[in-house]
Amino acid sequence: MSAPIHPAVRIGHVHLKVSDLERSLAFYCGVLGFELTQRYGTQAAFVSAGGYHHHIGLNTWESRGGKAPPRGTTGLYHVAILYPDRPSLADALHRLIQNKIPLDGASDHGVSEALYLHDPDGNGLELYVDRDPSAWPRDASGELAMTTEHLDLEALLAEAPVQS
C-alpha cells in the first residue's frame, strides 16, 4: 500500500453543472449568502465566502436547460459546505426557512451537525459544522464512532444571530 496523502491537502472548490445560471445565482447568493466573485456572461459564475476566488463554480457549458440525472445513476452525491460555528449553521437554516427551501434531512453525526437539501438543479448539498475533535465519539479501542441521530432544529435555530 502506498503512503497516505499529505494531511494538509484540502478540497478547494467544486464546479456544478446547472441548467439556469440566474436561478442558481439566486439560490447560492440570494438564499445561502455566497458572494459573486466573477461572471462569464450567461455561461458561468463563481461564488465564494470571505473573498476567496471561488468555492463554487456554476456553469451551463454542458447543461443549459438540462434536467437533473435520474435517481439510481452515478454522479456526485452531495457537496458539503463547512460552516465555522453553530450560529453560522443556524443562520443558514434560518435563510432556508425564510426562502421556503425544504430540507431532505438533518442529522447529528457525533463529529458534526448537518442539514441536507438539494439546490434548484437537484445537486445534493450538506451544510454542516464540525464539533471539536476532542468531543468526537470514540469506541472502547479509541476508533472514531460516528453516529446518525436526530438533529434538534429548534435548538439549532435558537443559536441563529438576531436578524435585522
Secondary structure by P-SEA (a helix, b strand, c coil): ccccccccccccbbbbbbccaaaaaaaccccccccccccccccccccccccccccccccccccccccccccccccccbbbbbbccaaaaaaaaaaaaaacccccccccccccccccccccccbbbbbbcccccccccccccccbbbbbcccaaaaaaaaccccc
